C-alpha cells in the first residue's frame, strides 16, 4: 500500500512539473515589465485572478477529456460537442496562437542572441539580423531532427534555465529597493491581462497529462493545481526581483523598457553593474526562449501533420518547417515591438478562445444536449455564465486595445 501511494504521489508530482514547465517560459520574461507598470500589489492580484480563471476552465477541459471521448484533443472535443464550425474555428485559432508565439520567440530570441555575442566581444563581426537568423536556423535543424534530439537538448536547456534563475534571484536580492514595491497604477492593469493569461496557458497539455496519470481524475486535478501553484510562486518571486530592483520611470525604467520592447532580463542586464547578474540574465532569457520555441515548434509541426493527414516524412516536415519559420522570421524583423504585440494577441484572443471560451461553450452544449442536464446545478450554470461573460470581455478588450494601438501608430 505504501509503495502504491508513493508511486501515485510520484506520478502526480511528475504531472505537476510538466504543467508548471509548460507555463514557465517566455511568459515569465514579459511579466515583470507589463505587470510591473501597475505595481507589485495590483500585479499580484492579477496573477491570482488569472491563475484561478485558468484553473476553472482547465477543470472544464478535464471533465470533457474524461467524458465520452477518451484521449480526444480539443479539436475533436469541439467537433463532437459543437459541430464542424467549432472544429474549423479551433483549427484556425490554434494556428494563429502558435504562429504568434513563434514570432515572439524569434523576435526576442534574436535580440538575446545578439546580447550574448556582444557579451563575448564579437558584436562587430555580425550584422543585427544575425541573431534571429542563427536562432531560426538552429531551431529548424533541431526540430527537423525529431523528438529525441529535441528532448535531449531541451533537458540541457532546462537545467541551464533553472541554474540561471536561481543565481539571478540569489544575487539579485542584494540590489532590492523595497520602496519600488509601493508603486501602483491601476491604468496599466487591464493591458497586462493577456500576458498573465498566457503565463498560465497549460491547457493543451491536459490530454497528455491525462494519459500520463492513467486518466485518474483526482490525480489529474491535483497535478494541475500543484503545477499552477508552482508556476505562480516562480512568477511571484520573479516579479519581486525585477520590480524591487528597477524603478518604473526614468532611464531604463519599466515604462521605457516596455516602449522599447525589452523584457525583464534585459532590464536587469542594462541596469545592473554586477557582471554575474548580467550573465545570468541573458542566459536565463536565452534558455527560456529556446525551450519554449523548441517545444511549441515541435507541437506545431505535429499538429499540422495530424490535422492535414500528412505523413511525417522528411519532405513534408521540411515543407511545414519552412512555412513556419520563413513568415515568422520576416514578421519578427519587420514589425516594431512585435514581441509584446504577438504575446498580447496570443493571450488576449487566441488563448482565451481556445482554453477558456471554447471549454465553456462545450460544457454548456454537453449538458444541454444530453439527459444529464439536471446534474448541472443552478450555481454551476451561474459559474459558466460568469466565466463566459469574462472571456467575451477579455477578447473584446484585447481587440479594442490592438485596434486603438494600431490606429495611434497610423495617425
TIDREN-172690 format. One line per 3 residues: number of its first residue (from 1); for each residue x, y, z of N, C-alpha, C. Coordinates in steps of 0.02 Angstrom, whole numbers, padded with zeros to 5 digits. Layout:
N
NUM> X/Y/Z/X/Y/Z/X/Y/Z  ...
END
This chain:
411
1> 00041/-00060/00000/00000/00000/00000/00043/00063/00000  00097/00062/00041/00141/00120/00044/00177/00131/-00022  00197/00075/-00054/00231/00080/-00119/00183/00109/-00171
4> 00120/00086/-00171/00071/00112/-00219/00060/00186/-00208  00054/00207/-00145/00043/00278/-00130/00103/00320/-00152  00163/00292/-00142/00224/00327/-00161/00227/00336/-00237
7> 00208/00283/-00274/00208/00287/-00348/00155/00336/-00372  00097/00336/-00338/00044/00382/-00357/00066/00454/-00346  00100/00467/-00288/00124/00534/-00273/00178/00555/-00323
10> 00221/00508/-00341/00275/00523/-00389/00246/00542/-00456  00196/00505/-00480/00166/00520/-00545/00129/00587/-00543  00096/00602/-00486/00061/00666/-00480/00110/00724/-00482
13> 00166/00717/-00446/00217/00768/-00446/00247/00776/-00516  00257/00719/-00550/00283/00721/-00618/00236/00759/-00664  00170/00746/-00657/00121/00783/-00697/00121/00857/-00680
16> 00128/00873/-00616/00130/00943/-00595/00190/00979/-00625  00247/00945/-00628/00307/00976/-00657/00299/00987/-00731  00265/00941/-00765/00251/00951/-00836/00206/01012/-00847
19> 00157/01019/-00803/00112/01077/-00807/00150/01141/-00795  00188/01144/-00741/00225/01205/-00725/00278/01220/-00778  00308/01167/-00805/00359/01177/-00857/00330/01207/-00920
22> 00267/01188/-00936/00235/01216/-00996/00214/01288/-00985  00206/01308/-00922/00189/01378/-00906/00250/01423/-00904  00301/01400/-00868/00360/01442/-00857/00402/01444/-00920
25> 00410/01500/-00948/00448/01507/-01010/00447/01579/-01032  00427/01589/-01093/00429/01657/-01120/00382/01704/-01085  00326/01678/-01057/00280/01720/-01020/00313/01752/-00960
28> 00357/01714/-00927/00393/01740/-00869/00435/01800/-00887  00462/01802/-00948/00506/01857/-00968/00467/01922/-00977  00405/01918/-01001/00366/01978/-01013/00332/02003/-00950
31> 00316/01958/-00903/00276/01977/-00844/00304/02035/-00804  00368/02036/-00785/00391/02091/-00742/00383/02160/-00774  00385/02163/-00840/00378/02228/-00874/00305/02250/-00875
34> 00262/02209/-00905/00192/02229/-00913/00154/02230/-00847  00170/02185/-00801/00136/02186/-00736/00166/02238/-00690  00231/02251/-00698/00264/02300/-00655/00239/02370/-00665
37> 00210/02385/-00724/00184/02451/-00736/00124/02467/-00692  00089/02415/-00669/00032/02426/-00623/00053/02423/-00550  00114/02399/-00538/00138/02395/-00469/00135/02324/-00441
40> 00173/02312/-00389/00179/02244/-00362/00113/02218/-00334  00078/02258/-00294/00017/02235/-00262/-00037/02218/-00314  -00049/02263/-00361/-00100/02251/-00412/-00081/02194/-00458
43> -00016/02189/-00475/00006/02134/-00518/-00001/02067/-00484  00009/02065/-00418/00000/02003/-00381/-00074/01982/-00381  -00119/02030/-00372/-00191/02015/-00376/-00209/01991/-00446
46> -00177/02020/-00497/-00190/01999/-00566/-00168/01927/-00577  -00110/01908/-00551/-00086/01840/-00559/-00131/01790/-00522  -00155/01809/-00463/-00202/01766/-00426/-00266/01756/-00467
49> -00293/01812/-00492/-00354/01808/-00531/-00346/01767/-00595  -00290/01778/-00630/-00277/01741/-00693/-00269/01666/-00680  -00235/01649/-00625/-00224/01578/-00609/-00291/01544/-00592
52> -00334/01578/-00554/-00399/01548/-00536/-00444/01542/-00598  -00442/01592/-00640/-00481/01591/-00702/-00460/01534/-00747  -00395/01526/-00756/-00369/01473/-00799/-00378/01404/-00768
55> -00374/01399/-00702/-00387/01336/-00668/-00460/01315/-00676  -00506/01364/-00675/-00577/01349/-00683/-00591/01319/-00751  -00563/01350/-00803/-00575/01324/-00871/-00537/01259/-00883
58> -00480/01251/-00848/-00443/01188/-00854/-00485/01131/-00824  -00520/01145/-00770/-00563/01094/-00740/-00618/01072/-00789  -00645/01119/-00826/-00695/01102/-00877/-00666/01056/-00930
61> -00604/01071/-00950/-00571/01029/-01001/-00557/00959/-00974  -00540/00955/-00910/-00529/00890/-00879/-00593/00848/-00882  -00649/00878/-00864/-00712/00842/-00865/-00731/00821/-00936
64> -00718/00864/-00984/-00732/00847/-01054/-00686/00791/-01078  -00622/00795/-01059/-00573/00746/-01081/-00588/00677/-01051  -00613/00676/-00990/-00628/00613/-00956/-00699/00588/-00971
67> -00733/00622/-01017/-00802/00605/-01032/-00810/00550/-01083  -00851/00565/-01133/-00871/00513/-01181/-00820/00499/-01235  -00770/00540/-01243/-00722/00532/-01298/-00651/00529/-01270
70> -00630/00471/-01246/-00564/00465/-01215/-00508/00481/-01264  -00455/00512/-01237/-00395/00529/-01274/-00409/00576/-01333  -00461/00617/-01327/-00478/00665/-01380/-00444/00732/-01367
73> -00416/00762/-01421/-00387/00828/-01413/-00443/00880/-01417  -00425/00943/-01408/-00476/00995/-01404/-00514/01004/-01469  -00482/00989/-01526/-00516/00995/-01590/-00570/00941/-01597
76> -00553/00880/-01578/-00603/00825/-01579/-00660/00839/-01532  -00644/00864/-01472/-00696/00880/-01423/-00742/00935/-01449  -00712/00985/-01482/-00751/01040/-01509/-00799/01015/-01563
79> -00775/00970/-01606/-00817/00944/-01660/-00874/00902/-01631  -00859/00860/-01582/-00911/00816/-01553/-00965/00855/-01516  -00945/00909/-01483/-00994/00944/-01441/-01027/01004/-01476
82> -00990/01038/-01521/-01016/01099/-01551/-01027/01095/-01626  -00996/01045/-01659/-01006/01038/-01730/-00945/01059/-01772  -00954/01056/-01838/-00898/01067/-01883/-00872/01139/-01881
85> -00917/01188/-01866/-00893/01257/-01863/-00842/01266/-01807  -00852/01231/-01752/-00806/01236/-01696/-00739/01204/-01713  -00741/01148/-01751/-00679/01116/-01772/-00639/01162/-01816
88> -00672/01195/-01864/-00637/01240/-01909/-00608/01300/-01872  -00649/01331/-01829/-00626/01389/-01791/-00569/01371/-01744  -00572/01312/-01714/-00519/01289/-01670/-00454/01278/-01708
91> -00460/01249/-01766/-00402/01238/-01810/-00368/01305/-01825  -00408/01353/-01848/-00380/01419/-01867/-00349/01454/-01807  -00384/01452/-01750/-00359/01486/-01690/-00296/01454/-01663
94> -00292/01387/-01667/-00231/01352/-01647/-00172/01376/-01687  -00180/01378/-01753/-00126/01401/-01797/-00108/01473/-01780  -00158/01515/-01769/-00146/01585/-01752/-00107/01591/-01687
97> -00126/01552/-01637/-00093/01554/-01572/-00020/01533/-01578  -00008/01476/-01611/00060/01451/-01617/00104/01497/-01658  00077/01525/-01712/00116/01571/-01754/00133/01635/-01715
100> 00086/01661/-01676/00101/01720/-01635/00157/01706/-01586  00154/01647/-01554/00207/01629/-01506/00274/01620/-01541  00274/01589/-01599/00337/01579/-01636/00367/01645/-01657
103> 00326/01693/-01678/00351/01759/-01696/00383/01793/-01635  00350/01787/-01577/00376/01816/-01515/00443/01784/-01497  00447/01718/-01502/00509/01683/-01485/00567/01707/-01530
106> 00555/01709/-01595/00608/01727/-01642/00629/01800/-01633  00579/01844/-01624/00594/01915/-01617/00638/01928/-01556  00617/01905/-01499/00655/01919/-01438/00716/01873/-01432
109> 00710/01812/-01457/00768/01767/-01455/00827/01793/-01495  00811/01825/-01552/00865/01856/-01592/00900/01911/-01555  00861/01953/-01519/00891/02007/-01479/00937/01979/-01425
112> 00914/01927/-01392/00954/01897/-01338/01017/01865/-01366  01011/01833/-01424/01070/01802/-01455/01122/01855/-01470  01100/01914/-01493/01147/01968/-01506/01180/01993/-01442
115> 01141/01995/-01387/01170/02015/-01323/01225/01966/-01301  01214/01902/-01313/01265/01852/-01296/01328/01863/-01337  01318/01876/-01402/01375/01889/-01446/01412/01952/-01424
118> 01372/02003/-01404/01402/02065/-01380/01441/02054/-01315  01413/02012/-01271/01445/01999/-01207/01513/01965/-01215  01521/01923/-01266/01585/01889/-01277/01630/01930/-01323
121> 01608/01991/-01343/01651/02035/-01381/01654/02022/-01455  01603/01992/-01484/01604/01976/-01556/01550/02014/-01595  01520/02065/-01565/01465/02100/-01597/01485/02134/-01662
124> 01547/02157/-01667/01569/02193/-01727/01574/02148/-01788  01574/02083/-01778/01584/02037/-01833/01518/02013/-01865  01461/02032/-01835/01397/02006/-01859/01347/02062/-01868
127> 01304/02059/-01920/01251/02109/-01929/01195/02100/-01878  01150/02148/-01873/01096/02146/-01823/01048/02088/-01834  01037/02070/-01897/00989/02017/-01911/01017/01947/-01898
130> 01082/01943/-01880/01113/01877/-01872/01083/01838/-01814  01066/01873/-01759/01040/01838/-01700/00977/01798/-01715  00928/01831/-01746/00866/01796/-01764/00876/01743/-01815
133> 00921/01756/-01863/00935/01707/-01916/00968/01645/-01887  01017/01655/-01842/01051/01598/-01812/01004/01557/-01769  00963/01591/-01729/00915/01555/-01686/00865/01516/-01729
136> 00842/01546/-01783/00795/01512/-01828/00826/01450/-01859  00888/01457/-01882/00922/01401/-01914/00934/01343/-01866  00956/01359/-01805/00969/01307/-01755/00904/01272/-01735
139> 00851/01310/-01724/00786/01282/-01706/00759/01238/-01762  00767/01262/-01823/00744/01224/-01882/00777/01155/-01883  00843/01153/-01874/00881/01090/-01878/00862/01043/-01820
142> 00855/01070/-01760/00839/01029/-01702/00769/00999/-01708  00720/01040/-01728/00651/01015/-01734/00646/00964/-01791  00682/00977/-01846/00683/00930/-01901/00712/00862/-01880
145> 00760/00864/-01833/00793/00802/-01811/00746/00757/-01772  00691/00785/-01745/00641/00742/-01713/00638/00748/-01637  00591/00711/-01608/00575/00716/-01537/00635/00700/-01492
148> 00672/00648/-01508/00726/00626/-01464/00781/00678/-01459  00798/00708/-01516/00850/00759/-01516/00826/00821/-01479  00764/00841/-01491/00736/00899/-01456/00734/00885/-01381
151> 00713/00825/-01361/00709/00808/-01290/00778/00812/-01257  00830/00787/-01291/00898/00788/-01264/00921/00860/-01252  00915/00902/-01303/00937/00972/-01296/00893/01010/-01247
154> 00828/00994/-01247/00783/01029/-01202/00801/01017/-01129  00821/00955/-01112/00841/00940/-01043/00901/00982/-01023  00949/00989/-01068/01009/01030/-01055/00989/01103/-01045
157> 00945/01128/-01089/00924/01197/-01084/00883/01211/-01021  00842/01163/-01000/00801/01171/-00939/00847/01176/-00878  00898/01134/-00876/00947/01138/-00821/00979/01207/-00819
160> 00999/01231/-00878/01028/01297/-00883/00980/01352/-00861  00915/01343/-00878/00864/01393/-00860/00858/01399/-00785  00850/01342/-00750/00840/01344/-00678/00904/01367/-00641
163> 00962/01347/-00668/01025/01369/-00637/01032/01445/-00644  01017/01472/-00702/01021/01545/-00713/00971/01581/-00669  00911/01553/-00663/00858/01584/-00623/00878/01588/-00550
166> 00905/01532/-00523/00924/01531/-00452/00981/01580/-00438  01030/01582/-00483/01087/01628/-00474/01062/01700/-00476  01017/01714/-00522/00991/01782/-00530/00952/01804/-00469
169> 00911/01759/-00442/00871/01775/-00383/00915/01786/-00322  00962/01741/-00311/01005/01745/-00251/01047/01809/-00252  01077/01824/-00309/01120/01883/-00313/01077/01946/-00317
172> 01020/01941/-00351/00977/01999/-00359/00948/02025/-00294  00945/01983/-00242/00920/02005/-00177/00960/02064/-00150  01024/02068/-00168/01067/02121/-00143/01050/02189/-00174
175> 01016/02190/-00230/01000/02252/-00264/00927/02273/-00254  00894/02243/-00205/00824/02259/-00191/00817/02331/-00165  00765/02365/-00188/00743/02429/-00161/00670/02420/-00142
178> 00655/02401/-00079/00586/02387/-00059/00537/02443/-00075  00561/02505/-00076/00516/02561/-00090/00486/02557/-00160  00521/02524/-00207/00494/02517/-00275/00429/02476/-00276
181> 00421/02432/-00226/00362/02389/-00225/00299/02426/-00202  00307/02489/-00178/00249/02527/-00155/00212/02562/-00212  00243/02565/-00270/00212/02598/-00328/00150/02561/-00351
184> 00099/02597/-00375/00041/02565/-00404/00007/02613/-00453  -00021/02586/-00506/-00057/02625/-00556/-00108/02579/-00590  -00171/02587/-00574/-00224/02542/-00597/-00235/02548/-00673
187> -00213/02603/-00704/-00224/02613/-00776/-00187/02561/-00818  -00134/02531/-00790/-00094/02483/-00828/-00115/02410/-00813  -00169/02402/-00774/-00188/02334/-00754/-00221/02295/-00811
190> -00268/02325/-00845/-00304/02290/-00898/-00259/02268/-00956  -00212/02310/-00979/-00169/02287/-01034/-00125/02227/-01016  -00116/02214/-00951/-00073/02159/-00929/-00109/02093/-00927
193> -00176/02094/-00933/-00216/02032/-00927/-00195/01978/-00977  -00188/01994/-01042/-00170/01941/-01090/-00104/01906/-01074  -00056/01944/-01046/00009/01915/-01030/00004/01868/-00970
196> -00039/01886/-00922/-00050/01843/-00864/-00085/01779/-00885  -00131/01785/-00932/-00167/01726/-00957/-00119/01680/-00994  -00076/01709/-01037/-00026/01669/-01073/00020/01632/-01024
199> 00035/01663/-00968/00079/01633/-00918/00050/01571/-00885  -00016/01564/-00888/-00049/01504/-00859/-00084/01463/-00913  -00059/01467/-00974/-00090/01430/-01029/-00061/01360/-01038
202> -00081/01314/-00995/-00056/01245/-00997/-00109/01196/-01024  -00166/01222/-01046/-00224/01180/-01061/-00212/01130/-01117  -00169/01147/-01165/-00155/01100/-01219/-00118/01038/-01195
205> -00093/01041/-01133/-00057/00984/-01103/-00105/00935/-01070  -00167/00953/-01059/-00213/00913/-01018/-00223/00842/-01047  -00237/00833/-01112/-00244/00764/-01137/-00181/00721/-01126
208> -00122/00752/-01135/-00059/00716/-01124/-00050/00697/-01051  -00063/00745/-01006/-00057/00732/-00934/-00108/00680/-00912  -00167/00683/-00942/-00221/00635/-00925/-00198/00564/-00939
211> -00169/00553/-00997/-00143/00486/-01014/-00086/00466/-00968  -00043/00514/-00952/00015/00502/-00909/-00007/00479/-00839  -00064/00506/-00816/-00090/00489/-00749/-00146/00438/-00752
214> -00148/00398/-00807/-00196/00343/-00815/-00269/00367/-00808  -00282/00428/-00829/-00349/00457/-00830/-00382/00454/-00761  -00341/00464/-00710/-00366/00467/-00641/-00385/00540/-00625
217> -00450/00553/-00615/-00474/00621/-00607/-00440/00656/-00547  -00436/00621/-00491/-00408/00651/-00431/-00335/00670/-00441  -00296/00624/-00470/-00225/00639/-00481/-00217/00695/-00532
220> -00260/00695/-00584/-00255/00745/-00636/-00269/00814/-00609  -00321/00821/-00570/-00338/00886/-00542/-00284/00908/-00492  -00258/00861/-00453/-00205/00878/-00405/-00143/00903/-00441
223> -00125/00869/-00496/-00066/00888/-00535/-00075/00958/-00565  -00135/00972/-00590/-00148/01037/-00621/-00144/01093/-00569  -00176/01083/-00511/-00174/01134/-00459/-00103/01144/-00433
226> -00067/01090/-00421/00002/01095/-00396/00047/01128/-00449  00039/01109/-00512/00079/01138/-00565/00067/01212/-00572  00004/01234/-00569/-00012/01305/-00573/00015/01342/-00513
229> 00014/01310/-00454/00040/01341/-00393/00116/01352/-00398  00151/01302/-00424/00223/01309/-00433/00238/01367/-00480  00202/01370/-00536/00212/01424/-00584/00198/01492/-00552
232> 00144/01496/-00513/00126/01558/-00479/00182/01581/-00432  00210/01535/-00393/00264/01552/-00346/00326/01577/-00383  00343/01545/-00439/00400/01568/-00479/00388/01638/-00505
235> 00328/01650/-00532/00311/01717/-00558/00314/01769/-00503  00289/01752/-00444/00287/01799/-00389/00358/01820/-00368  00402/01770/-00361/00472/01784/-00343/00506/01825/-00397
238> 00491/01808/-00460/00521/01843/-00517/00497/01915/-00520  00433/01927/-00507/00406/01995/-00507/00439/02036/-00452  00446/02007/-00393/00478/02042/-00337/00549/02061/-00356
241> 00586/02014/-00385/00656/02026/-00403/00664/02085/-00450  00624/02086/-00503/00631/02138/-00554/00601/02204/-00530  00541/02202/-00501/00508/02264/-00482/00542/02298/-00423
244> 00575/02259/-00380/00610/02289/-00323/00679/02316/-00344  00704/02292/-00400/00771/02313/-00423/00768/02370/-00473  00711/02381/-00505/00706/02430/-00559/00647/02477/-00546
247> 00658/02542/-00556/00605/02590/-00548/00557/02588/-00609  00499/02616/-00600/00451/02618/-00655/00469/02671/-00706  00483/02732/-00682/00502/02786/-00727/00577/02794/-00734
250> 00597/02845/-00770/00668/02860/-00778/00702/02819/-00832  00766/02832/-00840/00806/02797/-00890/00811/02723/-00873  00798/02681/-00923/00799/02608/-00915/00748/02583/-00864
253> 00696/02623/-00850/00643/02601/-00806/00594/02556/-00842  00543/02533/-00806/00495/02486/-00836/00455/02516/-00893  00435/02580/-00887/00397/02612/-00941/00439/02618/-01004
256> 00500/02640/-00996/00544/02646/-01054/00558/02577/-01084  00567/02528/-01042/00580/02459/-01065/00521/02433/-01106  00460/02447/-01083/00401/02423/-01119/00396/02454/-01188
259> 00408/02520/-01192/00404/02554/-01257/00460/02532/-01304  00516/02510/-01275/00571/02485/-01317/00564/02411/-01333  00514/02378/-01303/00505/02307/-01315/00554/02263/-01277
262> 00580/02288/-01221/00627/02250/-01181/00591/02203/-01133  00624/02149/-01113/00595/02102/-01066/00630/02107/-00998  00605/02070/-00949/00631/02077/-00881/00705/02066/-00874
265> 00731/02015/-00908/00802/02001/-00902/00845/02054/-00936  00820/02083/-00990/00857/02137/-01023/00861/02198/-00978  00807/02212/-00941/00807/02268/-00894/00862/02259/-00842
268> 00865/02199/-00813/00917/02185/-00764/00986/02190/-00795  00992/02168/-00857/01057/02170/-00892/01081/02242/-00899  01036/02287/-00919/01056/02357/-00932/01060/02399/-00869
271> 01026/02378/-00815/01026/02417/-00753/01080/02396/-00703  01099/02333/-00705/01146/02307/-00655/01219/02320/-00674  01259/02330/-00623/01331/02336/-00633/01367/02272/-00613
274> 01329/02223/-00592/01357/02158/-00572/01363/02113/-00634  01423/02093/-00651/01434/02053/-00712/01399/01985/-00709  01395/01956/-00648/01362/01891/-00642/01287/01897/-00653
277> 01257/01952/-00629/01186/01964/-00642/01174/01973/-00716  01217/02011/-00749/01211/02021/-00822/01214/01955/-00859  01263/01913/-00840/01272/01849/-00873/01212/01803/-00861
280> 01190/01800/-00798/01133/01757/-00781/01070/01780/-00816  01061/01846/-00822/01001/01874/-00852/00995/01855/-00926  01050/01864/-00963/01045/01850/-01035/01039/01775/-01048
283> 01071/01733/-01007/01065/01661/-01019/00998/01634/-00995  00969/01665/-00943/00901/01646/-00923/00853/01660/-00981  00860/01718/-01012/00818/01736/-01069/00826/01686/-01125
286> 00888/01670/-01141/00901/01625/-01197/00872/01556/-01184  00883/01529/-01124/00859/01462/-01109/00782/01460/-01106  00751/01513/-01079/00678/01515/-01076/00648/01517/-01146
289> 00679/01555/-01190/00652/01562/-01258/00664/01499/-01299  00725/01471/-01296/00740/01413/-01338/00701/01352/-01316  00689/01343/-01250/00649/01286/-01228/00577/01293/-01251
292> 00550/01354/-01246/00482/01366/-01269/00477/01358/-01345  00525/01385/-01381/00524/01383/-01454/00527/01311/-01479  00571/01271/-01450/00578/01201/-01473/00514/01161/-01457
295> 00487/01170/-01397/00427/01132/-01378/00367/01151/-01420  00355/01216/-01427/00297/01238/-01465/00307/01226/-01540  00369/01233/-01564/00382/01219/-01635/00370/01147/-01652
298> 00393/01102/-01609/00382/01030/-01620/00308/01014/-01618  00272/01044/-01570/00200/01032/-01565/00163/01059/-01626  00185/01116/-01652/00153/01145/-01711/00162/01102/-01772
301> 00223/01075/-01782/00235/01030/-01839/00191/00968/-01833  00188/00938/-01775/00146/00878/-01765/00073/00894/-01775  00052/00953/-01752/-00017/00974/-01759/-00037/00981/-01832
304> 00006/01012/-01872/-00008/01021/-01943/-00008/00954/-01980  00041/00911/-01962/00043/00845/-01993/-00020/00805/-01978  -00041/00807/-01915/-00100/00768/-01894/-00163/00797/-01925
307> -00170/00864/-01922/-00230/00895/-01948/-00236/00891/-02023  -00179/00889/-02058/-00180/00884/-02131/-00178/00813/-02156  -00174/00765/-02109/-00170/00694/-02126/-00109/00679/-02171
310> -00054/00714/-02158/00007/00704/-02197/00053/00655/-02162  00093/00619/-02200/00144/00575/-02171/00201/00617/-02144  00232/00591/-02091/00286/00628/-02059/00353/00616/-02091
313> 00357/00614/-02158/00421/00603/-02191/00461/00668/-02194  00524/00662/-02215/00569/00720/-02214/00544/00776/-02259  00518/00759/-02317/00496/00811/-02364/00438/00852/-02335
316> 00390/00819/-02305/00333/00854/-02275/00355/00896/-02215  00400/00870/-02175/00424/00906/-02116/00462/00969/-02137  00504/00963/-02189/00541/01022/-02213/00493/01075/-02240
319> 00443/01053/-02278/00394/01100/-02306/00357/01137/-02251  00336/01100/-02199/00300/01131/-02144/00345/01178/-02105  00406/01157/-02092/00453/01199/-02054/00468/01264/-02092
322> 00475/01260/-02157/00486/01320/-02197/00425/01366/-02195  00365/01336/-02196/00303/01375/-02194/00294/01408/-02125  00328/01382/-02075/00325/01412/-02008/00379/01465/-01999
325> 00441/01447/-02012/00497/01490/-01994/00506/01550/-02040  00493/01542/-02105/00504/01598/-02151/00457/01657/-02135  00390/01646/-02133/00347/01703/-02117/00356/01730/-02046
328> 00371/01685/-01999/00382/01708/-01930/00445/01750/-01924  00498/01731/-01960/00560/01769/-01959/00549/01838/-01990  00513/01840/-02046/00500/01904/-02080/00459/01950/-02035
331> 00406/01923/-02004/00365/01963/-01959/00404/01987/-01898  00447/01944/-01872/00487/01961/-01813/00535/02018/-01825  00554/02029/-01888/00604/02080/-01902/00578/02138/-01944
334> 00512/02141/-01951/00483/02197/-01989/00430/02236/-01949  00403/02206/-01895/00351/02238/-01856/00380/02265/-01791  00376/02331/-01778/00403/02359/-01716/00368/02331/-01654
337> 00405/02320/-01601/00378/02295/-01537/00336/02232/-01547  00357/02190/-01594/00316/02131/-01611/00312/02081/-01553  00361/02081/-01509/00361/02033/-01453/00298/02042/-01410
340> 00285/02104/-01388/00226/02116/-01346/00161/02113/-01385  00163/02133/-01449/00103/02129/-01491/00083/02056/-01499  00132/02013/-01516/00117/01942/-01527/00092/01908/-01464
343> 00123/01924/-01407/00101/01893/-01344/00032/01919/-01324  00018/01982/-01338/-00048/02009/-01323/-00103/01975/-01363  -00090/01967/-01428/-00138/01932/-01472/-00146/01859/-01452
346> -00089/01828/-01435/-00091/01757/-01416/-00131/01747/-01351  -00118/01789/-01301/-00151/01780/-01236/-00221/01808/-01233  -00230/01868/-01262/-00295/01902/-01255/-00348/01877/-01302
349> -00329/01846/-01357/-00378/01822/-01406/-00375/01747/-01415  -00319/01722/-01441/-00314/01651/-01458/-00319/01605/-01397  -00279/01619/-01345/-00280/01576/-01286/-00346/01578/-01249
352> -00376/01638/-01245/-00441/01644/-01211/-00494/01605/-01250  -00493/01609/-01316/-00542/01573/-01356/-00533/01498/-01348  -00471/01474/-01357/-00459/01401/-01356/-00466/01371/-01287
355> -00437/01403/-01238/-00430/01373/-01171/-00484/01395/-01122  -00523/01446/-01141/-00575/01471/-01094/-00644/01471/-01126  -00653/01511/-01179/-00719/01517/-01209/-00743/01450/-01238
358> -00700/01415/-01273/-00719/01352/-01304/-00739/01298/-01253  -00699/01287/-01200/-00720/01238/-01149/-00786/01255/-01116  -00798/01321/-01106/-00862/01342/-01076/-00920/01324/-01122
361> -00913/01341/-01186/-00966/01326/-01235/-00976/01251/-01242  -00921/01212/-01242/-00926/01139/-01249/-00962/01109/-01189  -00946/01134/-01129/-00978/01108/-01068/-01052/01124/-01068
364> -01070/01186/-01086/-01140/01205/-01089/-01178/01163/-01140  -01148/01153/-01199/-01180/01114/-01251/-01189/01041/-01231  -01139/01014/-01196/-01142/00944/-01174/-01201/00933/-01128
367> -01211/00978/-01080/-01265/00969/-01032/-01333/00986/-01060  -01335/01027/-01112/-01399/01043/-01144/-01424/00987/-01190  -01376/00951/-01220/-01394/00903/-01272/-01402/00832/-01247
370> -01391/00820/-01182/-01398/00752/-01156/-01443/00751/-01095  -01460/00692/-01074/-01506/00683/-01018/-01476/00702/-00951  -01411/00719/-00950/-01378/00735/-00886/-01385/00809/-00869
373> -01431/00845/-00904/-01438/00917/-00893/-01453/00933/-00820  -01488/00889/-00786/-01507/00902/-00717/-01447/00902/-00670  -01391/00872/-00692/-01332/00869/-00649/-01295/00936/-00647
376> -01311/00981/-00694/-01280/01048/-00693/-01323/01093/-00648  -01300/01105/-00588/-01339/01142/-00539/-01347/01215/-00559  -01389/01249/-00523/-01400/01320/-00536/-01335/01359/-00526
379> -01299/01342/-00473/-01235/01376/-00460/-01185/01361/-00516  -01188/01300/-00543/-01145/01282/-00599/-01160/01323/-00661  -01225/01334/-00673/-01245/01374/-00731/-01224/01447/-00722
382> -01230/01473/-00661/-01209/01542/-00648/-01133/01548/-00656  -01096/01496/-00635/-01024/01497/-00642/-01003/01497/-00715  -01035/01454/-00755/-01021/01453/-00827/-01039/01520/-00859
385> -01095/01548/-00840/-01116/01612/-00868/-01065/01667/-00850  -01041/01665/-00788/-00991/01714/-00767/-00926/01707/-00805  -00902/01645/-00812/-00841/01633/-00849/-00849/01652/-00923
388> -00908/01637/-00951/-00922/01655/-01020/-00919/01731/-01030  -00951/01767/-00985/-00952/01840/-00990/-00881/01868/-00984  -00843/01842/-00936/-00774/01865/-00926/-00731/01852/-00988
391> -00739/01793/-01018/-00700/01776/-01077/-00716/01823/-01136  -00780/01837/-01146/-00800/01882/-01200/-00773/01952/-01188  -00775/01975/-01126/-00750/02041/-01110/-00675/02046/-01123
394> -00637/01994/-01104/-00564/01995/-01115/-00548/01997/-01190  -00581/01955/-01228/-00569/01954/-01301/-00589/02022/-01331  -00647/02048/-01311/-00670/02112/-01337/-00622/02168/-01320
397> -00597/02169/-01258/-00550/02221/-01238/-00485/02217/-01278  -00459/02156/-01287/-00396/02149/-01323/-00403/02170/-01396  -00460/02154/-01427/-00471/02176/-01496/-00473/02252/-01499
400> -00509/02283/-01452/-00512/02356/-01448/-00443/02386/-01435  -00406/02355/-01390/-00339/02379/-01372/-00292/02377/-01432  -00293/02322/-01469/-00249/02315/-01527/-00269/02364/-01582
403> -00333/02372/-01594/-00356/02420/-01645/-00336/02491/-01626  -00345/02508/-01563/-00327/02575/-01539/-00252/02588/-01548  -00211/02539/-01529/-00139/02547/-01536/-00118/02557/-01608
406> -00146/02517/-01653/-00127/02522/-01723/-00154/02586/-01754  -00212/02610/-01731/-00238/02673/-01756/-00194/02732/-01735  -00170/02728/-01672/-00125/02781/-01647/-00059/02781/-01685
409> -00034/02721/-01702/00028/02718/-01740/00020/02747/-01810  -00038/02734/-01841/-00050/02759/-01909/-00059/02835/-01910  -00089/02862/-01856/-00100/02934/-01854/-00042/02972/-01825
END
